[in-house]
């Protein structure tokens, strides 16, 4: 199966709980590229690029974290960025 890219918004208790740190760790573990950042409205926004199963595993791991409480996830498939070669936390 090929690579996909998704734009994702996480809503809930997702700031101040190590969400971006864990997302960065998981993305690098699964070889997913993209970025993650906090938004001013209390949500966390991310773009993940990789195999769909890898993206699903990252989200599942975040949902199982005892400090993170995700109430809602908005996922939208977007165009691949072929020149992207890593994952970063945006500030």
VEXLUMSE-506841 format. One record per residue: x, y, z of N, C-alpha, C in turn; residue in one letter. Coordinates in steps of 0.001 Angstrom, whole numbers. Example, Ala and Ser with C-alpha at 12.3 -4.5 7.8 and 13.67 -1.06 7.14 Angstrom:
residues 2
+---------+---------+---------+---------+---------+---------+---------+---------+---------+------+
|     nc1 |     nc2 |     nc3 |    cac1 |    cac2 |    cac3 |     cc1 |     cc2 |     cc3 | type |
+---------+---------+---------+---------+---------+---------+---------+---------+---------+------+
|   13190 |   -5690 |    7800 |   12300 |   -4500 |    7800 |   13200 |   -3300 |    7800 |    A |
|   12850 |   -2250 |    7080 |   13670 |   -1060 |    7140 |   12900 |      30 |    7870 |    S |
+---------+---------+---------+---------+---------+---------+---------+---------+---------+------+
***
This chain:
residues 91
+---------+---------+---------+---------+---------+---------+---------+---------+---------+------+
|     nc1 |     nc2 |     nc3 |    cac1 |    cac2 |    cac3 |     cc1 |     cc2 |     cc3 | type |
+---------+---------+---------+---------+---------+---------+---------+---------+---------+------+
|     845 |   -1190 |       0 |       0 |       0 |       0 |     882 |    1243 |       0 |    X |
|     466 |    2275 |    -710 |    1254 |    3488 |    -852 |    1131 |    4432 |     326 |    X |
|    1863 |    5509 |     200 |    1856 |    6528 |    1254 |     692 |    7494 |    1041 |    X |
|     202 |    8009 |    2162 |    -844 |    9026 |    2145 |    -401 |   10174 |    3049 |    X |
|   -1104 |   11299 |    2956 |    -861 |   12437 |    3850 |   -2207 |   12882 |    4387 |    X |
|   -2255 |   13118 |    5709 |   -3484 |   13588 |    6335 |   -3225 |   14827 |    7178 |    X |
|   -4193 |   15730 |    7133 |   -4223 |   16895 |    8012 |   -5186 |   16533 |    9131 |    X |
|   -4729 |   16641 |   10389 |   -5507 |   16153 |   11519 |   -5591 |   17237 |   12586 |    X |
|   -6783 |   17385 |   13158 |   -6996 |   18277 |   14297 |   -7464 |   17410 |   15471 |    X |
|   -6777 |   17538 |   16605 |   -7130 |   16815 |   17822 |   -7751 |   17795 |   18818 |    X |
|   -8895 |   17434 |   19362 |   -9595 |   18267 |   20339 |   -9733 |   17480 |   21642 |    X |
|   -9617 |   18168 |   22758 |   -9741 |   17537 |   24073 |   -8655 |   18057 |   24985 |    X |
|   -8215 |   17212 |   25930 |   -7088 |   17584 |   26790 |   -5821 |   17153 |   26046 |    X |
|   -5358 |   18038 |   25162 |   -4258 |   17706 |   24260 |   -3091 |   18687 |   24353 |    X |
|   -3214 |   19721 |   25172 |   -2102 |   20646 |   25375 |   -1656 |   20558 |   26828 |    X |
|    -343 |   20655 |   27034 |     209 |   20607 |   28386 |     288 |   19199 |   28955 |    X |
|     179 |   18184 |   28106 |     196 |   16790 |   28572 |    1237 |   15950 |   27829 |    X |
|    2180 |   16585 |   27138 |    3213 |   15870 |   26398 |    2758 |   15349 |   25043 |    X |
|    1664 |   15894 |   24525 |    1093 |   15412 |   23269 |    2077 |   15552 |   22110 |    X |
|    2657 |   16738 |   21948 |    3575 |   16956 |   20824 |    4833 |   16110 |   20964 |    X |
|    5349 |   15969 |   22185 |    6530 |   15153 |   22420 |    6254 |   13703 |   22034 |    X |
|    5120 |   13170 |   22489 |    4787 |   11782 |   22177 |    4521 |   11604 |   20683 |    X |
|    3848 |   12559 |   20062 |    3587 |   12487 |   18627 |    4896 |   12461 |   17848 |    X |
|    5836 |   13307 |   18229 |    7145 |   13350 |   17581 |    7846 |   11999 |   17722 |    X |
|    7831 |   11434 |   18925 |    8460 |   10142 |   19171 |    7818 |    9048 |   18304 |    X |
|    6487 |    8999 |   18304 |    5778 |    7961 |   17550 |    6009 |    8102 |   16046 |    X |
|    5968 |    9328 |   15544 |    6183 |    9546 |   14107 |    7563 |    9052 |   13692 |    X |
|    8564 |    9366 |   14479 |    9916 |    8919 |   14146 |   10028 |    7401 |   14277 |    X |
|    9374 |    6823 |   15278 |    9378 |    5372 |   15467 |    8784 |    4646 |   14259 |    X |
|    7690 |    5167 |   13719 |    7005 |    4531 |   12591 |    7482 |    5029 |   11228 |    X |
|    8437 |    5956 |   11207 |    8965 |    6451 |    9933 |    8007 |    7363 |    9195 |    X |
|    7160 |    8062 |    9946 |    6174 |    8980 |    9371 |    6774 |   10381 |    9333 |    X |
|    6538 |   11114 |    8258 |    7010 |   12492 |    8156 |    5852 |   13452 |    8410 |    X |
|    6197 |   14728 |    8608 |    5172 |   15746 |    8812 |    5529 |   16684 |    9949 |    X |
|    4511 |   17135 |   10656 |    4708 |   18094 |   11744 |    3514 |   18072 |   12699 |    X |
|    3714 |   18680 |   13886 |    2654 |   18830 |   14885 |    2835 |   20181 |   15566 |    X |
|    1711 |   20836 |   15927 |    1796 |   22127 |   16611 |     553 |   22361 |   17461 |    X |
|     720 |   23144 |   18526 |    -411 |   23611 |   19322 |   -1087 |   24764 |   18603 |    X |
|   -2396 |   24846 |   18717 |   -3150 |   25981 |   18192 |   -3642 |   26840 |   19351 |    X |
|   -3895 |   28101 |   19068 |   -4337 |   29034 |   20109 |   -5690 |   28669 |   20699 |    X |
|   -6504 |   27920 |   19979 |   -7835 |   27554 |   20479 |   -7824 |   26311 |   21382 |    X |
|   -6629 |   25783 |   21706 |   -6520 |   24633 |   22598 |   -6448 |   23299 |   21877 |    X |
|   -6579 |   23304 |   20560 |   -6461 |   22067 |   19792 |   -4992 |   21833 |   19425 |    X |
|   -4722 |   20642 |   18922 |   -3412 |   20335 |   18358 |   -3636 |   19951 |   16909 |    X |
|   -2807 |   20507 |   16040 |   -2905 |   20279 |   14598 |   -1675 |   19507 |   14142 |    X |
|   -1871 |   18576 |   13213 |    -745 |   17799 |   12704 |    -963 |   17447 |   11246 |    X |
|     146 |   17177 |   10573 |     105 |   16553 |    9257 |    1030 |   15353 |    9324 |    X |
|     483 |   14191 |    8963 |    1233 |   12948 |    8945 |    1293 |   12440 |    7519 |    X |
|    2462 |   11929 |    7140 |    2625 |   11332 |    5822 |    3322 |    9993 |    5991 |    X |
|    2671 |    8943 |    5523 |    3210 |    7592 |    5629 |    2152 |    6603 |    5191 |    X |
|    2360 |    5339 |    5498 |    1345 |    4337 |    5190 |     162 |    4511 |    6140 |    X |
|   -1029 |    4257 |    5653 |   -2239 |    4469 |    6452 |   -2191 |    3711 |    7771 |    X |
|   -1644 |    2484 |    7756 |   -1567 |    1695 |    8991 |    -684 |    2385 |   10030 |    X |
|     388 |    3031 |    9580 |    1285 |    3732 |   10489 |     597 |    4933 |   11117 |    X |
|    -154 |    5683 |   10310 |    -892 |    6831 |   10830 |   -1916 |    6374 |   11861 |    X |
|   -2616 |    5285 |   11557 |   -3612 |    4743 |   12495 |   -2965 |    4300 |   13805 |    X |
|   -1772 |    3704 |   13721 |   -1069 |    3264 |   14943 |    -673 |    4455 |   15814 |    X |
|    -231 |    5528 |   15180 |     123 |    6728 |   15947 |   -1100 |    7251 |   16679 |    X |
|   -2206 |    7379 |   15978 |   -3429 |    7905 |   16598 |   -3908 |    6979 |   17713 |    X |
|   -3858 |    5680 |   17488 |   -4276 |    4720 |   18506 |   -3399 |    4834 |   19758 |    X |
|   -2102 |    4989 |   19576 |   -1189 |    5139 |   20712 |   -1472 |    6420 |   21486 |    X |
|   -1759 |    7497 |   20778 |   -2096 |    8755 |   21448 |   -3386 |    8614 |   22254 |    X |
|   -4370 |    7892 |   21712 |   -5637 |    7698 |   22405 |   -5484 |    6840 |   23660 |    X |
|   -4474 |    6000 |   23712 |   -4265 |    5111 |   24851 |   -3395 |    5718 |   25933 |    X |
|   -2818 |    6888 |   25686 |   -1958 |    7539 |   26672 |   -2805 |    8003 |   27864 |    X |
|   -2387 |    7696 |   29096 |   -3201 |    8052 |   30260 |   -3287 |    9553 |   30540 |    X |
|   -2369 |   10353 |   30013 |   -2368 |   11800 |   30258 |   -3128 |   12574 |   29195 |    X |
|   -3314 |   11956 |   28043 |   -3983 |   12596 |   26919 |   -5434 |   12148 |   26880 |    X |
|   -6332 |   13082 |   26623 |   -7752 |   12745 |   26494 |   -8288 |   13399 |   25217 |    X |
|   -8388 |   12607 |   24162 |   -8854 |   13112 |   22877 |  -10365 |   12953 |   22813 |    X |
|  -11073 |   14073 |   22656 |  -12532 |   14048 |   22544 |  -12987 |   13919 |   21093 |    X |
|  -12209 |   14486 |   20168 |  -12628 |   14520 |   18766 |  -11398 |   14588 |   17870 |    X |
|  -11457 |   13874 |   16753 |  -10385 |   13900 |   15763 |  -11004 |   14208 |   14405 |    X |
|  -10456 |   15211 |   13728 |  -10865 |   15526 |   12366 |   -9713 |   15146 |   11446 |    X |
|   -9964 |   14212 |   10531 |   -8939 |   13739 |    9599 |   -9354 |   14078 |    8169 |    X |
|   -8399 |   14644 |    7424 |   -8660 |   14968 |    6024 |   -7437 |   14581 |    5198 |    X |
|   -7649 |   13788 |    4173 |   -6551 |   13385 |    3288 |   -6185 |   14562 |    2394 |    X |
|   -4876 |   14814 |    2291 |   -4390 |   15927 |    1481 |   -3271 |   15420 |     552 |    X |
|   -2760 |   16301 |    -278 |   -1745 |   15959 |   -1281 |    -409 |   15637 |    -607 |    X |
|     268 |   14607 |   -1093 |    1597 |   14240 |    -587 |    2597 |   15359 |    -825 |    X |
|    3557 |   15483 |      95 |    4683 |   16396 |     -79 |    5917 |   15536 |    -326 |    X |
|    6287 |   15402 |   -1579 |    7339 |   14459 |   -1955 |    8724 |   14860 |   -1466 |    X |
|    8944 |   16110 |   -1138 |   10263 |   16580 |    -706 |   10440 |   16560 |     813 |    X |
|    9468 |   16093 |    1541 |    9549 |   16090 |    3006 |   10349 |   14873 |    3478 |    X |
|   11275 |   15107 |    4429 |   12161 |   14031 |    4856 |   12294 |   13916 |    6362 |    X |
|   11287 |   14238 |    7124 |   11392 |   14121 |    8571 |   10114 |   14578 |    9243 |    X |
|   10151 |   14575 |   10567 |    9015 |   15022 |   11364 |    9517 |   16075 |   12334 |    X |
|    8710 |   17124 |   12569 |    9139 |   18179 |   13482 |    7960 |   18697 |   14309 |    X |
|    8311 |   19299 |   15429 |    7358 |   20014 |   16271 |    7456 |   21471 |   15899 |    X |
|    6344 |   22064 |   15512 |    6314 |   23501 |   15189 |    5929 |   24284 |   16442 |    X |
|    6557 |   25450 |   16588 |    6272 |   26313 |   17747 |    5736 |   27640 |   17280 |    X |
+---------+---------+---------+---------+---------+---------+---------+---------+---------+------+
***
